[in-house]
């Protein structure tokens, strides 16, 4: 039998100090409830109870077009601005656009006479006593004072001696010459020689070949013709030999037949140099009706397969 422990209360005393179990249960539940309330009050504000869930702050600004978002959004779709609709091709075609007003003004200067511009008149320009009506080329060829020749290469040989200044002879010769040049086609070639004791020949380039009858060459020829003045004495033979060396098919010789005239030996020399390669046509300026004499111009044309024409210069001043 165990001995009683003097330090422990007796069985009767233990029964007097026992606490009921329901009291202990109430105290325990109250303690747990107080602890839970304290923990809830001490939690940071805004914290979600769901573990592992990210929470962010959305800052929203409203500009003129669209929206800009900063920060992290929690499982929210991104807002985007819908694209502007593009205009259809039919709408663009209906919109008038003035392209000329959008282009800069050209800073370009065009120099030289145009197709419809008049050429500058020089001191030697002919004063016309009759209208300038360029004749059209016919099947018989290009006309010059009523004589027509179908040649592809034509040379005009015009007397410019002092006697050609009388009764507007040289001025009328220039008018007819320019009219004949206008009738030339671009595939034709031409040359112009004015002569007294010396020779003045048209030069458009350094090749020395007969120029084609294109507009630019006609313009240069017109300026050359307008710059010629009558002066000096005459040398028909020298001018004819120079012209035949060009290899021309047709030659128009215009002169007032003033002295010195071609002698029979000169006619023989010209005919020999020509050797029937060039048709030589002669136009004579005379005063009054033709006397019908067989002068050196008629002989020159006859011996070189050409034609002769007499022109009464008295009609120029009417």
C-alpha positions in Angstrom: 0.0 0.0 0.0 1.5 3.4 -1.1 2.3 5.9 1.5 0.6 9.2 1.3 2.5 12.2 -0.2 2.7 14.9 2.3 3.1 17.6 -0.4 -0.1 16.7 -2.3 -3.5 17.6 -1.2 -5.7 14.8 0.0 -8.4 13.3 -2.0 -11.0 15.3 -0.3 -9.1 18.5 -0.9 -8.8 17.7 -4.6 -12.5 17.4 -4.9 -13.1 20.8 -3.3 -10.7 22.7 -5.9 -11.8 21.1 -9.2 -13.2 23.4 -12.0 -16.1 22.3 -14.1 -15.2 21.4 -17.7 -17.8 23.6 -19.4 -16.1 26.6 -17.8 -12.8 25.7 -19.2 -14.4 25.2 -22.7 -15.9 28.7 -22.6 -12.6 30.2 -21.5 -10.8 28.4 -24.3 -13.2 29.6 -27.0 -13.2 33.1 -25.8 -9.4 33.2 -25.9 -9.4 31.8 -29.5 -12.0 34.4 -30.6 -10.0 37.3 -29.1 -6.8 36.1 -30.8 -8.6 35.9 -34.2 -10.0 39.4 -33.8 -6.6 40.8 -33.0 -5.0 39.1 -36.0 -7.7 40.5 -38.3 -7.3 44.0 -37.1 -3.5 43.9 -37.5 -3.5 42.8 -41.2 -2.4 45.4 -43.9 -5.2 47.1 -45.8 -5.9 45.9 -49.4 -4.3 42.5 -48.9 -6.3 39.7 -50.5 -7.0 36.5 -48.5 -6.4 34.3 -51.5 -2.8 33.1 -51.4 -0.6 33.5 -54.4 -2.8 36.1 -56.1 -1.1 39.2 -57.6 -2.8 42.5 -57.1 -1.8 45.7 -58.9 -2.8 49.3 -59.2 -4.2 50.7 -62.5 -3.5 54.4 -63.3 -5.7 55.7 -66.1 -5.0 58.8 -68.2 -7.3 60.1 -71.0 -5.4 61.8 -73.8 -6.9 63.2 -77.0 -6.8 59.9 -78.9 -6.9 56.5 -77.3 -6.0 55.6 -73.7 -2.6 55.0 -72.0 -2.4 52.5 -69.1 0.5 52.2 -66.6 1.1 49.5 -64.0 0.0 45.8 -63.8 -3.7 44.9 -64.2 -5.0 41.8 -62.6 -6.4 39.5 -65.3 -7.9 42.4 -67.3 -7.9 42.7 -71.1 -5.8 45.4 -72.7 -7.8 48.2 -74.2 -6.7 49.2 -77.7 -7.8 52.0 -80.0 -9.6 50.8 -83.2 -7.7 51.8 -86.4 -9.1 54.5 -88.5 -10.9 53.3 -91.7 -8.9 53.9 -94.9 -10.7 55.7 -97.7 -11.8 53.6 -100.6 -10.4 54.1 -104.1 -13.8 55.3 -105.4 -13.8 58.1 -102.7 -10.2 59.1 -103.6 -11.2 59.4 -107.3 -14.0 61.7 -106.4 -11.7 64.2 -104.6 -10.4 66.8 -107.0 -6.7 67.5 -106.7 -5.1 70.6 -108.3 -1.6 69.2 -109.0 -0.6 72.4 -110.9 -1.0 74.5 -107.7 1.2 72.1 -105.8 4.1 72.2 -108.2 6.8 74.9 -108.1 6.9 77.4 -110.9 9.6 76.4 -113.5 12.6 78.7 -113.6 13.4 78.0 -117.2 14.1 80.5 -119.9 13.6 79.5 -123.5 15.9 81.4 -125.8 15.7 81.9 -129.6 12.7 82.4 -131.9 9.9 79.9 -131.8 7.7 78.5 -134.6 5.3 81.4 -134.3 7.7 84.2 -133.3 9.0 86.8 -135.7 12.7 87.0 -136.2 14.5 90.2 -135.2 14.8 92.6 -138.1 18.3 93.8 -139.0 19.3 96.8 -141.0 19.4 94.7 -144.1 15.9 93.2 -143.7 13.8 93.6 -146.9 11.0 96.0 -146.9 8.3 94.1 -148.7 6.4 95.8 -151.5 4.2 92.7 -151.9 2.9 90.2 -149.4 5.1 87.4 -148.1 3.2 84.2 -149.1 5.5 81.2 -149.0 4.6 79.0 -152.0 4.0 75.3 -151.5 6.3 72.8 -153.1 4.7 71.1 -156.1 5.5 68.0 -158.1 7.7 70.2 -160.3 9.8 71.2 -157.3 10.5 74.3 -155.1 9.8 77.6 -156.9 12.1 80.6 -157.2 10.9 83.5 -159.3 8.6 81.2 -161.2 11.2 78.5 -161.9 10.6 75.2 -160.2 13.2 72.4 -159.7 12.6 69.0 -157.9 16.2 68.7 -156.8 17.1 67.4 -153.3 20.1 69.7 -153.2 19.6 73.4 -154.1 22.0 76.3 -154.1 20.9 80.0 -154.4 23.6 82.3 -155.9 22.5 85.9 -155.5 24.2 89.1 -156.8 24.8 91.6 -154.0 26.8 94.2 -155.9 26.1 98.0 -155.7 23.8 98.0 -158.7 21.4 95.6 -156.8 20.5 98.4 -154.5 18.6 100.3 -157.2 14.8 100.0 -157.3 14.8 97.7 -154.3 16.3 94.8 -156.3 18.2 93.2 -153.5 15.3 93.7 -151.0 12.9 91.9 -153.4 15.5 89.2 -154.0 15.6 88.5 -150.2 11.8 88.3 -150.0 11.7 85.7 -152.8 14.6 83.8 -151.4 13.1 83.4 -147.9 9.8 82.4 -149.5 11.6 79.6 -151.5 13.4 78.4 -148.3 10.0 78.0 -146.5 8.9 75.6 -149.3 11.9 73.3 -148.8 11.2 70.0 -147.0 13.4 68.7 -144.1 14.9 66.0 -146.3 16.2 68.6 -148.8 19.5 70.3 -148.5 20.3 73.9 -149.5 23.1 76.5 -149.6 23.1 80.3 -150.1 25.8 82.3 -151.7 25.8 86.1 -152.0 28.5 87.6 -154.2 30.1 90.7 -155.5 33.9 90.5 -156.0 33.9 88.3 -152.9 31.8 85.5 -151.7 29.6 85.3 -148.6 28.4 81.7 -147.9 26.0 80.4 -145.3 27.7 78.4 -142.5 25.6 76.6 -139.9 28.4 74.2 -138.6 32.0 73.3 -139.2 31.4 70.3 -141.5 31.1 72.4 -144.7 28.3 70.2 -145.9 25.0 71.6 -147.3 22.6 72.0 -144.4 19.3 70.2 -144.3 16.1 72.3 -144.5 15.1 71.8 -140.8 13.6 74.7 -138.9 16.8 75.7 -137.0 18.8 75.8 -140.2 16.1 77.9 -141.9 16.2 80.3 -139.0 20.0 80.7 -139.3 19.6 81.1 -143.1 17.0 83.9 -142.5 19.3 85.8 -140.2 22.2 85.4 -142.7 20.0 86.7 -145.6 18.8 89.7 -143.6 22.3 90.8 -142.8 23.4 91.1 -146.4 23.9 94.6 -147.8 24.6 95.6 -151.5 28.1 96.9 -152.2 31.0 96.5 -154.6 31.4 95.3 -158.1 30.6 91.9 -159.6 32.4 88.6 -160.4 29.9 86.1 -161.8 32.5 83.5 -162.8 34.0 83.1 -159.3 30.7 82.7 -157.6 29.5 80.0 -160.1 32.7 77.9 -159.8 32.4 78.1 -156.0 28.8 76.9 -156.1 29.5 74.0 -158.5 32.1 72.6 -156.1 29.3 72.0 -153.5 27.9 69.1 -155.6 24.5 70.7 -155.8 21.8 69.3 -158.2 20.1 72.6 -159.0 21.6 76.2 -159.0 19.6 79.4 -159.1 21.6 82.4 -160.3 20.0 85.8 -159.7 21.7 88.9 -161.0 20.9 92.2 -162.8 23.4 91.2 -165.5 25.4 94.4 -165.0 29.0 94.6 -166.3 31.3 92.8 -166.2 29.4 90.1 -168.1 30.5 86.5 -168.6 32.6 86.2 -171.7 32.4 83.1 -174.0 35.5 81.7 -172.4 33.9 82.1 -169.0 30.8 80.2 -170.2 33.0 77.4 -171.5 34.9 77.1 -168.2 31.7 77.0 -166.2 30.1 74.4 -168.5 33.3 72.3 -168.3 33.4 72.4 -164.5 29.7 71.5 -164.3 30.0 68.5 -166.7 26.2 68.2 -166.8 25.9 67.4 -163.1 24.0 70.6 -162.1 21.0 72.3 -163.6 21.8 76.0 -163.7 18.8 78.3 -163.8 19.3 82.1 -164.5 17.0 84.9 -163.3 17.7 88.4 -164.8 16.6 91.6 -163.1 16.0 94.2 -165.8 14.3 97.6 -166.2 11.3 97.6 -168.5 10.2 94.9 -170.9 12.7 92.3 -172.0 14.5 93.1 -175.3 14.7 89.4 -176.1 18.4 89.4 -176.9 20.4 86.2 -176.5 22.6 87.4 -173.6 25.1 85.4 -171.5 22.4 84.4 -168.9 20.2 82.7 -171.5 23.3 80.9 -172.9 24.4 79.8 -169.5 21.0 78.2 -168.7 20.7 76.6 -172.1 24.1 75.0 -172.0 23.6 73.6 -168.5 20.1 72.1 -168.7 18.5 75.0 -166.9 15.8 77.6 -167.4 15.8 81.4 -167.8 13.5 84.0 -166.4 13.3 87.8 -166.9 11.9 90.0 -164.1 11.0 93.6 -164.7 12.1 95.5 -161.5 10.0 98.5 -162.4 7.0 96.5 -161.0 8.6 96.3 -157.5 7.8 99.9 -156.6 4.1 99.8 -157.8 
